[in-house]
Amino acid sequence: MPQLTRRTALTATAALAATAVPAPRASAEEHHHGSPEAFAEVYKGRRIQGRPGGHHGYAVTVDGRELHVMRNADGSWISVVSHYDPVPTPRAAARAAVDELQGAQLLPFPAN
């Protein structure tokens, strides 16, 4: 009978741990493909909308003006207005931008 080695034990433990960890679940605002759902609402008196498409795969507007958003490698989202505060969804990025704007109009942002 083969003797159990440290390497064999660690390999078996790693394999068991890998199968026991559940896969990450998509948020309530994401489709089954990982793409956020479209949204439209009035937040603090501002009309915010989002839909798949746009420069980085998702388009967001505040009062009809484009809010440049981008998804980070970890799945969080940032906008040109609040890029130091990552949030979980494009809707949250739009709301954070409205909070940061404090009533000011969103100005056009030239994308490269």
N, C-alpha and C positions, 0 to 999 in steps of 0.2 A: 504494500500500500504506500503511495507517495506521501512524503511528509509535507505538512503544511508549512509554507515559508511566509515570511513577513510580506514579501511582494505579492504572493497569491492572496493573502488575507486583505491587504490594502486594495487590490484590484477588485475583489469580490465586494468589499464594502463600498467602493466608489460606484460600482455597477448598481448595487442595491439603492444607494442614495439617489442616483440619477433617475431611476424608475419611480421612486417614491415622491419626488418633487412634482407637484401639479403644475401644469402649463399656466402662464399668466393669462388672466381673463381680460377681455376687452371691456372698456368702460361702457356705461349705458348709452353713451352718445356715439358709439362706433358700430359700424356694420360688421358683419361676419368676416369681411375681407380686411379689417383693420382701418378702413377709411372712415373718418368721422361723418356722421349724418348731417344733412342740411339743417339749418335753423333760421328762424326769423322771429324777432321779438323787439319790444320796446324796453330798453333798460335805462333807467334814470332819465327818461324823456328823450333818449336817442334811439334811433332805429338801427339795430344791428342785424346783419344777415351773414350767413355763411353757406357755402356749397362746395362740393368737389370741383376741382378745376383750378385755374389760376396759375400764377408763376411757379409756386412751390407745391402744386398738387391740391391746393385748397384756396378758395377765394373768400375773403371777408370784406364787408363794407360797413362803414359807420355813416349813417345819414346819406347813403348812396356814394360815398367816397371810399376808394379802395384803402384798406388797411393791410399793409404788407405783413404777412405772417409766414412763419417757417417752423417746420417740425425738427426738433433736435434728435440726435442719435438715440437718446434714451426714451423717445416717445413723447416728451413734453413739447410744448409749443411756446414760441415767443413772437412778439410783434415789434415793429420798428419803434413803437411808442414805449413799450415796457419790456425791452429785451434783456434786462437784468433780473427779471422775475419770471422764470419759466412756470407755466401752468399746464394742467392736464389735457385741455381741449381748446380748439379754436374759439368756441363760445366763451370760454373763460378768458382767452386772450383779448377778445373783443370787449368784454366787460372790464378787464383791467385797463385797456386803452381808454375807455370812456371815463373811468375813475381818474386816470392820470391827466386826461385832457381838461377836466374840471370845467366843462362848458365851452372850451375853445373848439374851433373847427379843425378838422383833420386836413392837413395840407398835402398836396400830391408829393409822392416819394418816387424819384426816378430810379427804377430798377435797372440793373446792368444786364 
